[in-house]
Amino acid sequence: FGSSHFPLKASFEQPCARARALAGSMAINPVLAQDALTGELFPLPQSAETFVLKRDNIRFEVRLPSKAKLKGEGIFYLSSKRIVFIVRSGASRPDFKSFEIPLATLAHPKFEQPIFWANYLGGDVSPLDADAPGPLAGGSSKFFLTFWSGGCGTFLPLFYQIMQQLQREQAQGDVIQAATEGRLHQIAYVDPNDPTVLFLSQPTAAPNSEQQTPFEIEMGARR
């Protein structure tokens, strides 16, 4: 890619009403489960959710409306509904395990390629119920997903297409349909420098493996 940043189109800045109605709630520590095949933790699938890809070796940071920050290193999952980051190391606090970004409430997403730093995706995300109490109340949260190794030639086009699908209020676009049918590899560009892993079959949760870590609401203004 030639330019230093890749802002998404202006039409992506405000989520459509129908997409917001279908989205899950933004959350700190959403429910996770063990993948029945690999044993790895992944986001417990929501109703009518299709997983598209996962990307490891990610550095995550989010600034909450209170100005408090959460940080960690790990992996994120991209689905038809959301991005979920899961902490594997370096959590900024012991009870921070994961963070959920609903695509329908993701505003101003921008992909940056700094000359002297790793590529990153940033944006603002808000809970569907802005008046609900909790650490996410009071406005939007600004997040950054930094790709600590490898390129993004596989990830970016798929992410763009899913966002376009949401803005057009499509029930299921080409990417999601292909992922559902296990033929994502037929339509996705596979960048040899991008370590993104595509889901050629949908993950399932091992029985009785669900887990969710309580998160303390009072955080102060820790930086």
Secondary structure, DSSP 4 states (H G I P E B T S, - for coil): --SSEEEPPGGGSS--HHHHHHSPPPEES--EEEBTTT--EEEPPPTT--EEEEEEEEEEEEE-TTS-EEEEEEEEEEESSEEEEEEEE--SSTT--EEEEEGGGEEEEEEE--TTS-EEEEEEE--S-TTS-STT-SS-EEEEEEE-SS--TTHHHHHHHHHHHHHTT-SS-HHHHHHHTT-HHHHS---TT---EE-SS---BPTT--B-----S--TT--
